[in-house]
């Protein structure tokens, strides 16, 4: 059976998705974007068919480990629950949790009884071959035990007399399933719900990772999918790795929804198909991101990410370890025909790059900072001035005194010979490299078989850069120095923080981020330090 979904988008058009037996569709999105609403929308569309919705707020405890219903009561309660799930409130409340659990137990034990009766019937009819073939079909309890073992959950289930369901660990003493841990009960509930539906069913599983560790949920779901290839699955999840662990699955990304009253009328959605030619690491970045993504150098806990998150509030900021990774990731996304709805760009430290390299990166949607590195923004003299004013408001001291002390401390530190030498040599090194690469042969050089002689006056370049830095220091041009040189490699930044009465750079930088949250003019100023990137992202 095919389940054809024409999902309304917030643009007014429909996104057609067809799901058949064996198919898997993951739904991903941040909290509040409308994942549960979409799951209920699908359930309403096909509730009259063989559809089972395992909700996110499912009850995971058992009040009994045995069947408490007659067959007629089971049918009546199921009809009542199915109708209840059509109500809007069922997205966030469940008044039938105990009945759902009882139905699950009934179906699980009933499946065992049906199998046993079929085998006994074949034996009674002296159809020993038929009985033998029926016995080769694994029971639901056996499949669940294999599933638990495969998923590293060290328990097995047993049915005792009076049709009671028990568990045990490592061949130990059996105990009621009501005594299972939260994760074990959750795994049992999902497994039993999936394994007892009719063939051709549509299974809606909301947040299966609840109560289950990452190392368990992935093999757990993969095994379930393999056992119910006769069913279609839609799985809503926050776990970005689940779609990657199932490469044949499609992923529906939800970024928001529109409402009329309490009802959702459309979703901001895109589909990532299995044939998307992009490596798993980049796909993981996309699955958890907005439409606009900014890749930055550094680690998740580096200075770059929190600062960029303030400057680009509607953009996903994703840290990559170095410039090469930023460039590769952005280029890969733009090269993919299946990711046309993603606007990806990158930002890297200027780091003394020549203009030719900056222009090359720009053509690949990677921008270089106007400053040497992100520290140049945190410690820009205008930002220091604003922080000094805040400190003065707290202490009653003069803001200009704070600022002058910070500048004097930084200049004094940088004037130390070792620091001048280190900073000027770092930039001179880049100048030497730039000069060297300018000698690389061109086509005409090769064709003409001309010799290439490389002559770089290293000492002259080093001396020129040293003199330039010394002149800027004598002139007190701290802004120019911070923007051109890797000042973070000296104690100067710490001296600035101390002069502004912060215990460390970390506290000072936190105060800068707080400033940008509180002061719109300060935020606007910082945005000017990013050149065209701000405008390009806003226009995208």
C-alpha positions as CSV (number, residue, x, y, z in Angstrom):
1,X,0.0,0.0,0.0
2,X,1.2,3.5,-0.8
3,X,0.7,6.4,1.5
4,X,0.7,9.6,-0.6
5,X,1.3,12.8,1.4
6,X,0.8,16.2,-0.1
7,X,2.1,18.3,2.8
8,X,1.1,21.9,2.7
9,X,4.0,24.3,2.8
10,X,3.8,27.8,4.2
11,X,4.2,29.1,0.7
12,X,0.9,27.7,-0.3
13,X,2.2,24.9,-2.5
14,X,2.2,21.2,-1.7
15,X,5.2,19.0,-1.1
16,X,4.3,15.5,-2.6
17,X,5.9,12.6,-0.8
18,X,4.9,9.0,-1.4
19,X,5.7,6.3,1.2
20,X,5.5,2.6,0.6
21,X,6.3,-0.6,2.5
22,X,9.9,-0.7,3.3
23,X,10.3,3.1,3.1
24,X,11.7,5.2,6.0
25,X,11.1,8.9,6.4
26,X,12.8,10.8,9.2
27,X,11.4,14.2,10.4
28,X,13.8,16.6,12.0
29,X,13.4,20.1,13.4
30,X,13.9,22.2,16.5
31,X,11.4,22.3,19.3
32,X,8.3,24.2,18.4
33,X,8.7,23.9,14.6
34,X,5.7,21.6,14.2
35,X,7.0,18.0,14.1
36,X,4.3,16.6,16.4
37,X,1.6,18.6,14.5
38,X,2.8,17.0,11.2
39,X,2.8,13.5,12.7
40,X,-0.8,14.1,13.8
41,X,-1.7,15.5,10.4
42,X,-0.4,12.3,8.8
43,X,-2.3,10.2,11.3
44,X,-5.5,12.0,10.6
45,X,-5.0,11.5,6.9
46,X,-4.6,7.8,7.2
47,X,-6.1,6.8,10.6
48,X,-8.8,4.7,9.0
49,X,-6.0,2.6,7.4
50,X,-3.6,0.4,9.3
51,X,-1.8,3.3,11.0
52,X,-0.3,3.2,14.4
53,X,1.0,6.4,16.1
54,X,3.5,6.0,18.9
55,X,3.5,9.4,20.4
56,X,6.4,11.3,22.0
57,X,4.6,11.6,25.4
58,X,3.8,7.9,25.6
59,X,3.4,6.3,29.0
60,X,6.3,4.0,29.8
61,X,5.2,2.3,32.9
62,X,3.1,-0.8,33.4
63,X,0.4,-1.3,35.9
64,X,0.3,-5.0,35.2
65,X,2.2,-7.7,33.4
66,X,-0.8,-9.7,32.2
67,X,-3.8,-9.4,30.0
68,X,-6.7,-7.6,31.6
69,X,-9.1,-7.3,28.6
70,X,-11.4,-9.5,26.7
71,X,-11.2,-9.4,22.9
72,X,-14.2,-7.2,22.7
73,X,-12.9,-4.8,25.3
74,X,-9.6,-4.6,23.4
75,X,-11.4,-3.6,20.2
76,X,-13.6,-1.1,22.0
77,X,-10.6,0.6,23.7
78,X,-8.6,0.7,20.5
79,X,-11.5,2.4,18.6
80,X,-11.8,4.9,21.5
81,X,-8.1,5.6,21.4
82,X,-8.0,6.1,17.7
83,X,-10.7,8.6,17.8
84,X,-9.1,10.4,20.7
85,X,-5.9,10.7,18.8
86,X,-7.7,12.8,16.2
87,X,-8.2,15.6,18.8
88,X,-5.8,18.5,18.8
89,X,-5.1,17.9,22.5
90,X,-3.6,14.4,21.8
91,X,-0.4,16.2,20.7
92,X,0.5,17.0,24.2
93,X,-1.7,14.9,26.5
94,X,-2.8,11.3,26.7
95,X,-5.7,10.2,28.8
96,X,-5.5,6.6,27.7
97,X,-2.0,5.7,28.6
98,X,-2.9,2.7,30.7
99,X,-5.2,1.4,28.0
100,X,-2.5,1.7,25.3
101,X,-0.2,-0.3,27.5
102,X,-2.8,-3.0,28.1
103,X,-3.6,-3.2,24.4
104,X,0.1,-3.6,23.7
105,X,0.4,-6.5,26.2
106,X,-2.7,-8.1,24.8
107,X,-1.4,-8.0,21.2
108,X,2.0,-9.2,22.3
109,X,0.7,-12.2,24.2
110,X,-2.1,-12.8,21.6
111,X,0.5,-13.0,18.8
112,X,2.3,-15.8,20.8
113,X,-1.0,-17.6,21.3
114,X,-2.0,-17.4,17.6
115,X,1.3,-18.8,16.6
116,X,1.1,-21.6,19.1
117,X,-2.5,-22.5,18.1
118,X,-1.5,-22.6,14.5
119,X,1.3,-25.1,15.2
120,X,-0.9,-27.2,17.4
121,X,-3.7,-27.2,14.8
122,X,-1.2,-28.5,12.2
123,X,-0.1,-31.2,14.6
124,X,-3.7,-32.2,15.4
125,X,-4.3,-32.5,11.6
126,X,-1.2,-34.7,11.3
127,X,0.3,-32.0,9.0
128,X,3.8,-32.4,10.5
129,X,5.5,-30.7,7.6
130,X,3.2,-27.7,8.0
131,X,3.8,-27.7,11.8
132,X,7.5,-27.8,11.1
133,X,7.4,-24.8,8.7
134,X,5.2,-22.8,11.1
135,X,7.7,-23.4,14.0
136,X,10.5,-22.0,11.8
137,X,8.7,-18.6,11.9
138,X,10.1,-16.7,14.8
139,X,7.7,-15.7,17.5
140,X,7.3,-12.0,18.4
141,X,8.8,-12.7,21.8
142,X,11.9,-14.3,20.2
143,X,12.3,-11.4,17.8
144,X,12.0,-8.9,20.7
145,X,14.7,-10.8,22.6
146,X,17.0,-10.8,19.6
147,X,16.3,-7.1,19.2
148,X,17.1,-6.4,22.8
149,X,20.3,-8.4,22.6
150,X,21.3,-6.8,19.3
151,X,20.8,-3.3,20.9
152,X,22.9,-4.1,24.0
153,X,19.9,-4.3,26.4
154,X,20.8,-7.2,28.6
155,X,17.3,-8.7,29.3
156,X,15.0,-11.3,27.8
157,X,11.3,-11.7,28.0
158,X,9.4,-14.8,29.0
159,X,5.7,-15.7,29.2
160,X,4.8,-17.6,32.3
161,X,1.6,-19.4,33.2
162,X,-1.6,-17.3,33.3
163,X,-0.2,-15.3,30.4
164,X,2.0,-13.1,32.5
165,X,5.0,-11.4,30.9
166,X,8.3,-11.5,32.9
167,X,11.9,-10.4,32.3
168,X,15.2,-11.7,33.4
169,X,18.9,-10.9,33.1
170,X,21.7,-13.3,32.4
171,X,19.6,-16.4,33.1
172,X,18.8,-15.0,36.5
173,X,15.6,-14.9,38.4
174,X,12.6,-13.6,36.5
175,X,10.7,-10.5,37.6
176,X,7.7,-8.5,36.4
177,X,8.2,-6.3,33.4
178,X,6.8,-3.5,35.6
179,X,10.2,-3.5,37.3
180,X,12.1,-2.8,34.1
181,X,14.1,0.5,33.8
182,X,12.7,3.4,31.9
183,X,14.8,2.7,28.9
184,X,14.0,-1.0,28.9
185,X,10.3,-0.4,29.1
186,X,10.4,2.2,26.4
187,X,12.3,-0.3,24.1
188,X,9.7,-3.0,24.8
189,X,6.8,-0.7,24.1
190,X,8.1,0.5,20.8
191,X,9.2,-3.0,19.7
192,X,5.9,-4.6,20.6
193,X,3.9,-1.8,19.0
194,X,5.8,-2.2,15.7
195,X,6.0,-6.0,15.6
196,X,2.3,-6.6,16.2
197,X,0.8,-4.4,13.5
198,X,-0.7,-5.8,10.4
199,X,1.4,-6.0,7.2
200,X,1.1,-2.9,5.1
201,X,0.8,-0.6,8.1
202,X,2.1,2.9,8.4
203,X,4.0,3.4,11.6
204,X,4.5,6.9,13.1
205,X,7.1,6.9,15.8
206,X,7.6,10.2,17.7
207,X,11.0,10.7,19.4
208,X,12.0,7.0,19.8
209,X,15.3,8.2,21.5
210,X,13.4,9.2,24.6
211,X,14.8,7.2,27.6
212,X,17.2,5.4,25.3
213,X,21.0,6.0,25.0
214,X,22.5,6.9,21.6
215,X,24.4,3.6,21.4
216,X,21.1,1.7,21.8
217,X,18.5,3.6,19.7
218,X,20.4,3.3,16.4
219,X,20.8,-0.5,16.3
220,X,17.4,-0.8,17.9
221,X,15.6,1.1,15.1
222,X,17.7,-0.5,12.3
223,X,16.8,-4.0,13.5
224,X,13.1,-3.1,13.7
225,X,13.2,-1.7,10.2
226,X,14.7,-4.9,8.9
227,X,12.0,-7.0,10.6
228,X,9.1,-5.0,9.3
229,X,10.0,-4.4,5.6
230,X,6.2,-4.9,5.0
231,X,5.5,-1.6,6.7
232,X,6.3,2.0,6.1
233,X,7.9,4.2,8.8
234,X,7.8,7.9,9.6
235,X,10.1,8.7,12.5
236,X,10.2,12.2,14.2
237,X,13.5,12.7,16.0
238,X,16.0,15.1,17.5
239,X,18.9,12.7,16.9
240,X,20.7,13.9,13.8
241,X,22.7,10.6,13.5
242,X,19.6,8.4,13.0
243,X,19.1,9.4,9.4
244,X,22.8,9.0,8.7
245,X,22.7,5.5,10.2
246,X,19.9,4.6,7.7
247,X,21.4,5.9,4.4
248,X,18.4,4.6,2.3
249,X,16.0,6.8,4.3
250,X,14.7,10.3,3.3
251,X,14.8,13.1,5.8
252,X,12.2,15.9,6.0
253,X,13.6,19.1,7.6
254,X,11.1,21.3,9.4
255,X,12.0,24.9,10.3
256,X,8.7,26.3,11.3
257,X,5.0,26.3,10.7
258,X,2.0,28.6,10.4
259,X,-1.2,28.5,12.5
260,X,-4.8,29.4,12.3
261,X,-5.8,29.4,15.9
262,X,-4.3,26.3,17.4
263,X,-4.2,24.3,14.2
264,X,-1.2,24.2,11.9
265,X,-1.9,25.1,8.3
266,X,1.5,24.8,6.7
267,X,5.1,23.9,7.3
268,X,8.4,25.4,6.2
269,X,9.9,22.1,5.0
270,X,12.5,20.6,2.6
271,X,13.3,17.0,1.8
272,X,16.8,15.4,1.8
273,X,16.8,12.4,-0.4
274,X,19.1,9.4,-0.1
275,X,20.8,10.1,-3.4
276,X,22.1,13.5,-2.1
277,X,25.8,13.2,-3.0
278,X,27.4,14.7,0.1
279,X,29.5,13.1,2.9
280,X,27.9,12.2,6.2
281,X,29.6,14.9,8.2
282,X,28.3,17.7,6.0
283,X,24.8,16.0,5.8
284,X,24.8,16.0,9.6
285,X,25.5,19.8,9.6
286,X,22.6,20.4,7.3
287,X,20.1,18.1,9.1
288,X,20.4,20.2,12.3
289,X,20.6,23.6,10.7
290,X,18.5,26.5,9.3
291,X,18.3,27.3,5.6
292,X,21.2,29.8,6.0
293,X,24.4,28.3,7.4
294,X,27.6,30.0,8.3
295,X,30.6,27.8,8.7
296,X,33.4,29.3,10.9
297,X,36.9,28.3,11.9
298,X,37.4,26.9,15.4
299,X,35.7,24.6,17.8
300,X,32.3,24.6,19.4
301,X,33.6,26.4,22.5
302,X,35.8,28.9,20.6
303,X,35.4,32.7,20.6
304,X,34.0,32.7,17.0
305,X,30.8,30.8,17.4
306,X,29.1,32.8,20.3
307,X,30.1,36.1,18.7
308,X,28.8,35.1,15.2
309,X,25.5,33.8,16.8
310,X,24.8,37.3,18.1
311,X,25.7,39.0,14.8
312,X,23.8,36.5,12.6
313,X,20.8,35.5,14.8
314,X,18.8,33.8,12.0
315,X,21.7,31.8,10.7
316,X,23.0,28.4,11.9
317,X,26.6,28.8,13.0
318,X,28.7,25.6,12.6
319,X,32.3,25.4,13.7
320,X,34.9,23.6,11.5
321,X,38.4,22.9,12.7
322,X,40.3,25.0,10.1
323,X,40.0,27.1,6.9
324,X,40.4,24.1,4.6
325,X,37.4,22.4,6.3
326,X,35.3,25.6,6.0
327,X,36.1,25.9,2.3
328,X,35.5,22.2,1.6
329,X,32.2,22.1,3.3
330,X,30.8,25.3,1.7
331,X,32.0,24.2,-1.8
332,X,30.5,20.7,-1.4
333,X,27.1,22.2,-0.5
334,X,27.1,24.6,-3.4
335,X,28.1,21.7,-5.8
336,X,25.2,19.5,-4.8
337,X,22.2,19.7,-7.1
338,X,20.0,18.3,-4.2
339,X,20.7,21.1,-1.7
340,X,19.6,24.1,-3.7
341,X,17.5,25.3,-0.8
342,X,20.5,25.7,1.5
343,X,22.4,29.0,1.5
344,X,25.9,28.1,2.8
345,X,28.8,30.4,3.3
346,X,31.9,30.5,5.4
347,X,34.1,33.0,7.3
348,X,37.8,32.6,8.1
349,X,40.5,34.7,9.7
350,X,42.3,37.1,7.5
351,X,45.5,35.8,8.9
352,X,47.6,37.9,6.6
353,X,46.2,36.4,3.5
354,X,47.1,38.1,0.2
355,X,44.2,39.7,-1.8
356,X,44.4,37.0,-4.5
357,X,43.6,34.3,-1.9
358,X,40.8,36.4,-0.4
359,X,39.2,36.9,-3.8
360,X,39.5,33.2,-4.6
361,X,37.8,32.3,-1.4
362,X,35.1,34.9,-2.0
363,X,34.2,33.3,-5.3
364,X,33.6,30.1,-3.3
365,X,31.2,31.9,-0.8
366,X,33.9,32.0,1.9
367,X,34.6,35.5,3.4
368,X,37.8,36.6,5.1
369,X,37.5,38.8,8.2
370,X,38.6,42.4,7.7
371,X,40.7,41.9,10.8
372,X,43.5,39.4,11.5
373,X,41.3,37.2,13.7
374,X,38.1,37.3,15.8
375,X,40.1,38.7,18.8
376,X,40.5,41.8,16.7
377,X,36.8,42.4,17.0
378,X,36.6,41.7,20.7
379,X,39.5,44.1,21.5
380,X,38.7,46.8,18.9
381,X,39.4,50.2,20.6
382,X,35.7,51.3,20.1
383,X,34.5,48.1,21.8
384,X,37.0,48.7,24.6
385,X,35.6,52.3,24.9
386,X,32.0,51.0,25.3
387,X,33.1,48.4,27.9
388,X,35.0,51.1,29.8
389,X,31.9,53.2,29.9
390,X,30.0,50.3,31.4
391,X,32.6,49.7,34.0
392,X,32.6,53.4,34.9
393,X,28.8,53.3,35.4
394,X,29.4,50.5,37.9
395,X,32.4,51.9,39.8
396,X,31.9,55.6,39.5
397,X,35.3,56.0,38.0
398,X,36.3,57.9,34.8
399,X,35.7,55.9,31.6
400,X,38.5,57.6,29.8
401,X,40.9,56.6,32.5
402,X,39.9,53.0,32.1
403,X,40.4,53.2,28.3
404,X,43.7,55.1,28.5
405,X,45.1,52.5,31.0
406,X,44.0,49.6,28.7
407,X,45.7,51.2,25.7
408,X,48.9,52.0,27.6
409,X,49.1,48.5,29.1
410,X,48.7,47.0,25.6
411,X,51.3,49.3,24.0
412,X,53.7,48.8,26.8
413,X,53.5,45.0,26.5
414,X,53.8,45.0,22.7
415,X,56.8,47.3,22.8
416,X,58.8,44.6,24.5
417,X,61.4,43.5,22.0
418,X,60.4,39.8,22.0
419,X,56.8,40.7,21.2
420,X,57.7,43.2,18.4
421,X,60.0,40.6,16.9
422,X,57.4,37.8,17.1
423,X,54.5,39.8,15.6
424,X,56.5,41.4,12.8
425,X,58.2,38.1,11.9
426,X,54.8,36.4,11.7
427,X,53.6,38.9,9.1
428,X,56.9,39.0,7.4
429,X,56.7,35.2,7.0
430,X,53.5,35.6,5.1
431,X,55.0,38.3,2.9
432,X,57.9,36.0,2.1
433,X,55.6,33.2,1.2
434,X,53.5,35.5,-1.0
435,X,56.6,36.7,-2.8
436,X,57.8,33.1,-3.3
437,X,54.5,31.9,-4.8
438,X,54.5,34.9,-7.1
439,X,57.5,33.2,-8.9
440,X,55.5,30.0,-9.7
441,X,55.8,29.4,-13.5
442,X,53.0,30.3,-15.8
443,X,52.1,28.6,-19.1
444,X,54.2,31.0,-21.1
445,X,57.2,30.3,-18.9
446,X,56.9,26.6,-19.6
447,X,56.3,27.0,-23.3
448,X,59.3,29.3,-23.7
449,X,61.4,27.0,-21.5
450,X,62.5,30.0,-19.5
451,X,64.6,29.6,-16.4
452,X,63.0,31.0,-13.2
453,X,65.3,32.7,-10.7
454,X,63.9,33.3,-7.3
455,X,65.4,36.2,-5.3
456,X,63.7,37.2,-2.1
457,X,65.2,39.8,0.2
458,X,64.1,38.2,3.4
459,X,66.1,40.4,5.7
460,X,64.7,43.5,4.0
461,X,61.0,42.3,4.4
462,X,61.6,41.4,8.0
463,X,63.2,44.8,8.8
464,X,60.4,46.6,7.0
465,X,57.7,44.9,8.9
466,X,59.6,45.4,12.2
467,X,59.9,49.1,11.5
468,X,56.2,49.3,10.5
469,X,55.1,47.8,13.8
470,X,57.5,49.9,15.8
471,X,56.1,53.1,14.1
472,X,52.5,52.1,14.8
473,X,53.4,51.4,18.5
474,X,55.2,54.8,18.8
475,X,52.1,56.5,17.2
476,X,49.8,54.6,19.6
477,X,47.8,53.2,16.7
478,X,46.3,50.2,18.7
479,X,43.4,49.7,16.3
480,X,45.8,49.2,13.3
481,X,48.0,46.9,15.3
482,X,45.2,44.7,16.5
483,X,43.8,44.4,13.0
484,X,47.1,43.6,11.3
485,X,48.9,41.3,13.8
486,X,48.2,38.2,15.8
487,X,48.1,40.1,19.1
488,X,46.5,37.0,20.8
489,X,49.9,35.4,20.7
490,X,51.2,38.0,23.3
491,X,50.1,38.9,26.8
492,X,48.6,42.2,25.5
493,X,45.0,41.1,25.5
494,X,45.2,39.9,29.1
495,X,46.7,43.3,30.0
496,X,43.8,45.1,28.4
497,X,41.3,42.9,30.3
498,X,43.1,43.6,33.6
499,X,43.2,47.3,33.0
500,X,39.5,47.3,32.4
501,X,39.2,45.5,35.8
502,X,38.3,42.0,34.5
503,X,40.0,39.0,36.1
504,X,40.7,37.4,32.7
505,X,40.2,37.6,29.0
506,X,37.4,35.2,29.3
507,X,35.4,37.5,31.6
508,X,36.1,40.5,29.4
509,X,35.0,38.6,26.3
510,X,31.8,37.6,28.1
511,X,31.2,41.2,28.9
512,X,31.6,42.1,25.2
513,X,28.9,39.5,24.2
514,X,26.6,40.9,26.9
515,X,27.2,44.4,25.4
516,X,26.2,43.2,22.0
517,X,23.0,41.7,23.4
518,X,22.1,45.0,25.2
519,X,23.4,47.7,22.9
520,X,22.0,47.7,19.3
521,X,24.4,50.4,18.2
522,X,27.4,48.4,19.4
523,X,26.0,45.4,17.5
524,X,25.6,47.5,14.4
525,X,29.1,48.7,14.7
526,X,30.5,45.2,14.9
527,X,28.5,44.2,11.9
528,X,30.4,46.8,9.8
529,X,33.6,44.9,10.6
530,X,32.3,41.9,8.5
531,X,32.0,43.7,5.2
532,X,29.7,42.3,2.6
533,X,28.9,39.1,4.5
534,X,26.2,40.7,6.6
535,X,24.4,42.1,3.5
536,X,24.8,38.9,1.5
537,X,23.3,36.8,4.3
538,X,20.4,39.2,4.8
539,X,19.6,39.2,1.1
540,X,19.9,35.4,0.7
